[in-house]
């Protein structure tokens, strides 16, 4: 940014409009300081040590040049009338051509002129001649120090938390800085100002509701940056895993005509005069493409209109859905375990993952710390279920549910007609994160199961998938936010979404 100074306020002009040759203004002094630093750095880079006499000679050359530039500028300025608007004086940044570097690369650019850009995370003014500014970009931070005449410049006065800037200067080692590097700032360009009222809207004492009201700004918190960086790594790991296992990614619609599985707690949509719903999953559509792609996965937004206000519920979430042709019930459980071991390993978090059932295959899970016995076929209430999971301290696979507990498209067990080939993966403190099953692939069994479950007739197009060359297949679904909630050890599901949607929360 160029700084323009009216002639009426030029301190280096005397009362008659003549230049006082021995004076430089504050911005010129900043230029002088920056060029001297660049001079020293250039000598050091060549293996030479700056001498006192050489530096004094260089300073004299720079001063002489700056004064000559002032004379030329003065010739172009009219000072005949103090009331006549005057032309501004342009001050040029001598480090404009310095290389722009990432904050993560600072250690490679010591003692040479550079420029960095980002947002001010913290700002500390110490006395009248010293400013510390922590510059933030991505997940990196750089301590920057502003001293001398630059502290009193207009740009320095405009610095506030979260303003966007470019800092020009020279990096040097500083053991007391967070990453052992500090930037001595020689010039400032402000790209975007940030009013001081931000401190009133968001600070350390702000309550969760107010933070949600200002979510668009609260996302800049360090903890939010770390969380969504983790989420991004998790999504990348998910894609790597499935691509390495020869899956194809597909995209399914989120506006549907008929609820799947007889579910009624969905959001209604007026679709050009027709009643429609926002989908809670992509399973049926993914089954349709199995005959051509064999193994598929899909990541899509899903919606549930349950009027739940617990800390583990969102109305809108991200679903990972997987379908596999020619997949047995055992292969399905192995794939689920392999995926989550891969994720916890690749995210480099301290998350101990072990499938409890495989460690204790003969131990029945039917007695809980509450002292209550549950009979086969009972729907286990949430509280004792979570107590069991917390006591075990590890994820648990529950499989082969009674058929009354699952939907019509879940395949009956070949060993026990009263059970289905289902699988749920449950996590401590949270509950169900993954639900999957072998799918019914016989048209006759699908029709019988639909009637048995009281869901009427199956969708005509879904029944067609069984009529025209169906194969044994299985699949599962994962609520991404639930896994992130567990692996990041959060207290509320709302933190896992950039802009959470739940009861009473529709903005921003």
N, C-alpha and C positions, 0 to 999 in steps of 0.2 A: 504493500500500500504506500503510495506517495503522500507525503505530508506537505500541505500547502499553507504558507504563512503570509498573511497580508503585510504590505509594507508599513502600515500604520503601527504594527506591533513588532517590527524588526529591531531587536536590541542592539544590533551591530551598526545602526545608522545613528549619526549624531543629529542635533537639532537642525542642521542645514542640509541634511540628506547626504552627507559625505560618509564614506565607509571608514569605520575605525579599524585600521589594518591589524591591530594586535588582538582583536576579539573574534572568537568563533562561538556560534550559538550552540545550544545543547545538542541538537541533532547532528551538527557538524562534528562536535566532540565525540559523539557516538560513532560516527563514521571513522574518525581518526583512531579511536580505540580499536574498532573492528579491523582496520587495515594493518595496524601495528601487530595485532594478534595473528593475522594471516601471514604477515612478514616473518614473525617468530616461528610459526608452524612450518613455513616453507623451508626455513633454514634447518630446523630440527629434522624434517623429513629427508634432507640431504646429508644428515649426519654432522651438521655444523652447530655450534653453540652461539646464540646471539650475543654480540658484544655491546657494552654500554655505549661506546662511541658510535658504532654502526646503527644502533637503534635511535640514537639522538639525531643522527644525520637523516635517517629515514623519516623521522617525525617532522623534521624541518621541511623536507621535500613535500610531505603530505599537506602540512599547514600552508605552504606557499601555493600549492595547487588549489586548495580550497578557497584561499583568499582571492586568487585570480578568477575562480568561478563565480565568486561573490561579486566581483567587479563587473563581469559580463552580465550577470543577472540584474545588477543595479542599473545598467545602461538601458535595460528594457522596461524599467519600472518608472512610471510617471509620479513625481512627488510635487507637482506644481500646486495641487490643491488637496488639502486633507479631507475634504468632503467628497472628492471624486473617487469612485470605486477603483481600486488598484488591482493589478494582475498579481496572482499568487506566485510564490517562489517554489519550485519543485526540488525536493531533496531525493536523490537516488540512492537506493540500497546497494552498497558495494558488494554484498554477498548474494545478490540476486541469482547469480549463476552457480551457486554452490549446489552440490548434489543432494537430492532429496532421498533420505534413507528411512528404513523402517526402524521402529524403536528396538526391535529385537536384534538389530545389527550394530548397535552403538559401539560395542567393544571393538569392532573392526575398523572404526574411523576415529581413533584418538588423535588429538592434536592437529586436525585439519578442519577447515571451514566446512560446515554442513548445514542443512536445514531439515527440520522435522515438523510434522503437523499432527494435530489431534485436538483433544478436548482437555480443558483444565479440570483435573480431578480435585485437587486441593490447592488453596492459595494462602500463603502466609506472608504478611508484611511485618518486617522487623525493623523498627526505627524508621528513619526518614530516607535511608539510602540502601535498603536491601529488601528484595522480594524473592521468596521461594515459590515456585509453581511446579506441581506434579502434573506432567503431561500424560494423558492416557490415549492409547489407540489399540484396538483389539483387546488382548489380555495383557499388554505390556504397559509399563509405566517408566517415565524418565524424570528424574529430578532436574529442574532447570533453575538457575540463579540469575537474577537481574540486579546489576549494581551500577554505580556511577550515575552519569547524567541520564541514562536511559530510564532510570527509576522515575524521573520527573517528567517523562514524555507523556503525550496525550494517550498513546496506545497503552502504556503501562497503567495509567489511571483507569482505563476501561476494562482491565482484566478482572474477571469474576469467575466463580465456579461454573463450569460447563460451557464457557465461551469457547468457540472454535478458533484456533490460531495457527500461524506458522511462526516458528522460532528459528532464527538464524544465529549461528555462533560456532564455538569450538568446544568439542568434547574433551574432557580430561578425567583422569582417574580420581575417584573420591571414595575412600573406604567407608565413610559414614553414610553414603547414599545406598538405597535399596539394592541396586544391581552394580554397585562399585563404580558407577560412571555418572558424571554430572555435566550438564551443558551450561557454559557461560554464554548467556544470551547477548548478542550484539545488536539485533534488530528484531522488531515485532511487526507482524502483519495480522490484523484481526479479520477473520473470515466471517464470523457470526457472533454477535454479542449475546450475552445472557443477562437479563435483568436481575438485580439483587433480590427481588421478591421470591426467587426460587428457594431461598433459605427458609422462608415462611411456609411455603407449600410442602416442602419435603426436607425433613431433618431427622436426627436420631430418635426424636420423641414422637414422630408421626405414627398414628395408629394404623392397623391393617386396612380398615375401610377407606381411610383417606389415601393410603398408598394405591389402592385399587382405583379410586377416582382419578388418580394421577398416574395410572399405569404407564402411559406413554412416556413419562419422564422417569418413573421409578425403575424402569427397565435398565437405566444406566448405572444402577447400583452394582458394586463389585460382585456381590453374591448372585445377582441375577445374571451378570455376564458369565460367571463361572457355571451356573446351572444350565444356561442355554448353549454354552459351548459344549458341555457334557452331553446335552440332548443331541446336538449336531453330530458329535462323534458317535453317539449311539446309533443314529440313523445311518451314518456312513458304514458302521460295522454291520448293521442289518443287511444293507445292500451287498456288501462284500461277501457276507456269509452265503446268501442265496445265489448270488452269481457264481460263486465257487462251487456250489452244489448243482449247477446247471438248471437253475430255475429261470423262468421268464417273468419279468414284471408286467402286469396288466393294470388297466384302470377301469373301474366299474362305476356305474351311475349312482348318485346319491339321492336322486328323486325317483321314487318308486310308486307303482300303482297300488300294490297290495302288500300289507305287512307279511314278513316271512315268519313262519312258525306260530302264526296266530297271535302275535304280539300286538297289543293295543296301545301301549304307552309310547306312542310316537308323535312327532310334531306333524300337524296337518298343514297342507299347502294347497292353495288354489292354483291349479296348473291349467291356465287358459280355460277356466270354467269347469274343469274336472277336479274331483277330489284326489289328492296325491299325498305322499308322506315323505319325510326326510328319512333316509335309510339308517339302520343301525348295523349294517354289515353288507359284505359283498359276496358271501358264500355261494348263493345260488348262481350268480352270474359267472363266478369263477369255475364252478362245476361245468358250465356250458362250454368252456374253452379247453377243458382237459383233453378231449380227443385229438386236439391239434398241437397243444404245447406240452402236455404230459405233466409238467410241474410248474406251478405258477404261484406268484405272491403279489399282494396288492397293499399299498399304503394309502388310506383315504380317511377323510373326516366322517365321523358317525355321530348320530344324535339320539338321545334318549330323553323322554319327557317325564320320567319319574320325578315326583315332587319330593326328592330327597335333599336334605340339607346337612348331611354328614360331611366330615372333612375328607371323605374318600370318594366323592361323587362330583362329576361334571356333566352338564347337559350336552356339551360338545367335546368330543375327544378324538384322538387319532388312533385308528385301528390298523394293525398289521394282520392280514389274513393270508392263509397258506392252504393250498389244495394240492394233493399228490395222487396221481393215478397209480394203480397196482400197489397200493400201500396197505399193509396189515396194521392191526391195532398195536402190536409190539413195535413195529417200525415207526409208527406215529409217535409213541412215547419216547423212543430213542431220539427222534428228530427234535422234539421239544427240549429234551435234556441237552442235547448237543448244541442247540441254538443258545440257550441261556448260559451254559458254561463258556461258550465262545464270547458272548457279550461281556460277561463279568471279567473274563481274562483280558479281552482287548481294551476295555475301558480303564484298565489299570486302577481299579478301586479296591479297597479292602473289603470285599464282599465274599464271605465264605459260602460256597454253593455246593450242596450235596443233596441228592434225592434220598430222603429219609427212608422211604419204603424199600429201596434197594439195599440199605444197610441193615434193615430189620424186616425181612420179607415175611416172617411168620407172625409178626405182632399185630393183632387186630386193633384198629383204631375205633374203639367204641366206648371208651371210658375217659372222663374228663376231670379236670381239677375241681369242678363244681360239685363232684360227688354224685352227679346224675347219670344214670345208665340210659343209653339211647338204643332203641330197638332197630333191627334191620328195616330199612325203608323210611325211617324218620328223616324229616328235613331238619338238619342241625341248625339251631339258632346261631346268629352271628357271634354273640358274646362268648359262649363256650368254645366255638370254633377258633376264635382268635386267641383264647386262653391256651388251647391246645398247641396252636402254632407257635405262640410265644414260648411255651414250655419246651418245645422241641428245638427252637432257635434256628431252624433251617427250612427252606422251601419243601413242600410236601406234594407228592402226586397222589391224587385220589382217583381211582378208576373203577370201571365196571359198576356203575350206579344201577339201582333198581329202575326198571323201564318207565315206571310212573313219573320219575323225576326229570325225564328228558323228552325232547321234542320228537315228532313223528319221523324226521329224516335220519335219526340216529339208529344204526344197525343193531339188531338183536344179537346177543352173544351166542355163539355156536355151542358153547359148553353149558349155558344156563339160560333158558328162554325167558326167565324173569329178570334178566339183567341186559344191559346194553354195552356196546363197546365204546364207552365214553372215557374222557380223561379231563381232569381239572388240575391245574398247577396253582397251589396256594402258597402265599408268602406270609411270614411273620409280620404282625402289626397291621396287616393290610387285608388279607383274604385272597379271593380269587383274582388272578391276573391273566391266566390262560384257560380257555375252554375249547375242547376239541372232541372229535369222535370219528369213528368209521361211519361212512354214509351208506344209507340203504341204496343198493344198486339194482334191486329187483323191482319191477313195476308192481307185481302182485303184493310184495311185502310193503312197498310204499303206500299202496291203496289201503291195505289192511291196517297199517300203523296210523295212517291219517284218520281212519274211521275210529280206531281204538282210542286215539287221543282226543276225539271230539272236535277235530278241526275241519270236518266236512271233506271235500275233495281236494286233492293237491292241485296246485296251479297247473293248467294245461300244458304250458311250455316246459315246466319243471318235470312233469310226468313224461313228456316226450324224450327227455334226456335218458330215461330208463327204457323207453320203448325202442329207441334206435341205437342199439349197440353200446349199452352201458358196461362199465368195468368196475371191479372193486376199487374203491378210493377212500381217502380220509383227509382230514384237514383240521386246522385249529385257528383260533384268533387271539390276538394279544392287544390289550389296551396299553398303548405306549406310555401314556402318562402314569399309569399304575406302576409299571416297572421302574420308571424314572423316579417316582415317589419313593419307592423302596430303596433303590440303589443309592439315591442321594440323601436318604435318611431325613425326609421332610416331615413337617407336621400337618400340612394341608395340601390337598390336590391342586388347589388354585395356583400354587406357585409353579406348577409344571407346564402351564399354558401361558403363552405370551399375553393373550387377552382372554382370560377365562370367562366362560359362559356357564352360569348356574342360576338358580332361583334368585331373582332380585338383581342380577348383574347382566346388563346388556350393553354397557358402554364403559370405557371408550372403545 
